[in-house]
């Protein structure tokens, strides 16, 4: 068999009616593949006289080129048709209301929700987020924060020490998020303005303590920041978090080795009824620890305390979640009980935003 126009027309016809990419590929193999029709014709050229071989050879080369081109064009055409079909099938009407069958989906844990809320509020005040490791060295967890080995504050931390037999550096599960202050300051240059959310650990368990809990650390360091800024920041934060304008806070002198002066922050509340009410009554509820960053902490972070100063604060996230959403027992937070989560959890569509309001 040799080249003929009929043969070319026949193949082109087959290509033009191919229904999908698979059948097109079969045609390609049957015509152009190693054992395909055109390849066999090429092989037969050796049986021809030199003149015929020349003529047939060039005709077959043109045929091969034409067929390849026709296949490539058809491939693009079929791909476009298939894409159109897929787009039509997967069309979504975005004007339809969202239908969420809550029982079918997981819920957002109140701790995650409150962490998002707090980050949203501080984000709007210009704070960045900086994180540190859960397994921390004694240096960052204690020493760099002015809590040397013999310091009584170490006892108060009920620390989980890791197996430190063969290590020069001693490791602990961090007892607070304050080590992130030093870790972050060491890595950068002032001014600093960030929060550090995360898990913290202490060997303690009762109705108001769990061995793992969450804190958010806050730090602002520059040349001018003072105690008045701290008070405004915390007041603004609590008003926004509890979505109440009548929040009143009180700063009480306290002691933390890494701040000087140190303060405990209370919010006004009413404990006379069955539920605790924030912003009313005449009782005070402790909600945060805070203070002006101790010069020794700045020095541990290679920052000159004669030039820079700032404030720090630490918030108990789980406690804030309990207060805001009326969850009585802290231990239930981490039991992994799906019934608890479906009661206290949040829909994944309830993204906390300041513009829409933080509450569900
Ligand atoms: N790290 C303290 C704790 O866990 C909380 C704290 C108090 C953090 C005062 C601060 C602060 O940044 O200034 O008990």
Boltz pocket constraint, residues with backbone or C-beta under 6 A from the ligand:
constraints:
  - pocket:
      binder: B
      contacts: [[A, 175], [A, 176], [A, 177], [A, 178], [A, 217], [A, 218], [A, 256], [A, 258], [A, 259], [A, 263], [A, 288], [A, 289], [A, 290], [A, 291], [A, 292], [A, 312], [A, 313], [A, 314], [A, 315]]
      max_distance: 6.0
